[in-house]
């Protein structure tokens, strides 16, 4: 979560940014602010997002297939192929192109 994400979502939830961070986020090994728990707290029972209009940047850009420097997230992309059909198709097309 970026600082802008935190501010935007906290405002939407009528919370202070610090309270939002304390309730939902933690700092990971890369010093990034990430969700404390998965699946996402904001994921509804029908797999829709309860904060869709203000969702974080990472969610807006998912599955990240339009990144200019896609090689920077190769490991993440491979992990995403398990859960995301678009990521799977993206990796399959790259593999076919490399085989040519």
C-alpha positions in Angstrom: 0.0 0.0 0.0 1.3 3.4 -0.9 0.9 6.4 1.3 -1.7 7.7 -1.2 -3.6 4.4 -1.0 -3.6 4.6 2.8 -4.9 8.1 2.8 -7.6 7.5 0.2 -8.9 4.3 1.7 -8.8 5.6 5.2 -10.8 8.7 4.1 -13.3 6.4 2.4 -13.7 4.4 5.6 -13.8 7.5 7.7 -10.7 6.5 9.6 -7.4 8.2 10.4 -4.6 6.8 8.2 -2.7 5.7 11.3 -5.7 3.7 12.5 -6.2 2.2 9.1 -2.6 1.0 9.1 -2.8 -0.4 12.6 -6.0 -2.3 11.9 -5.2 -3.7 8.4 -1.5 -3.4 7.5 1.9 -4.6 8.5 5.5 -4.0 7.2 6.9 -6.9 5.3 10.5 -8.1 4.8 11.0 -5.6 1.9 9.8 -2.8 4.1 6.5 -2.5 2.1 3.2 -1.9 3.8 1.0 -5.0 3.0 -2.2 -6.5 4.4 -1.9 -8.2 7.7 -4.0 -11.2 6.6 -5.1 -12.9 3.4 -7.6 -13.2 1.8 -8.1 -9.5 1.7 -10.3 -8.1 4.4 -12.2 -6.1 1.7 -13.0 -9.1 -0.4 -16.8 -9.8 -0.1 -18.3 -13.3 0.0 -19.1 -13.1 -3.7 -15.4 -12.2 -4.5 -16.2 -8.5 -5.2 -14.2 -5.7 -3.6 -16.0 -3.7 -1.0 -13.6 -0.7 -1.6 -13.3 -1.1 -5.4 -13.6 2.6 -6.2 -10.8 3.4 -3.9 -8.8 0.2 -4.1 -5.0 0.3 -3.8 -2.7 0.9 -6.7 -1.5 -2.8 -6.7 -5.1 -4.0 -7.1 -5.8 -1.4 -9.9 -2.8 -2.6 -11.8 -3.2 -6.3 -11.2 -2.1 -8.6 -12.9 0.6 -6.2 -13.8 1.0 -7.5 -17.4 1.3 -4.0 -18.8 4.4 -3.0 -16.9 7.3 -1.7 -19.0 9.8 -3.6 -16.8 7.9 -6.8 -16.4 11.1 -8.7 -15.7 11.3 -7.0 -12.3 8.3 -9.0 -11.1 9.0 -12.4 -12.8 8.6 -14.3 -9.5 5.3 -12.6 -8.7 4.0 -13.2 -12.2 4.8 -17.0 -11.9 3.0 -17.1 -8.5 0.0 -15.3 -10.0 -0.4 -17.9 -12.8 -1.8 -20.2 -10.2 -4.7 -17.9 -9.3 -5.1 -15.6 -12.3 -6.1 -16.7 -15.8 -4.7 -13.5 -17.3 -1.3 -14.0 -15.7 -1.3 -17.6 -16.9 -2.1 -16.7 -20.5 0.5 -13.9 -20.4 3.3 -16.3 -19.3 2.2 -18.9 -21.8 2.4 -16.4 -24.6 5.9 -15.3 -23.5 7.0 -19.0 -23.4 5.7 -19.6 -26.9 7.5 -16.5 -28.2 10.7 -17.6 -26.6 10.5 -21.0 -28.2 10.4 -19.5 -31.7 
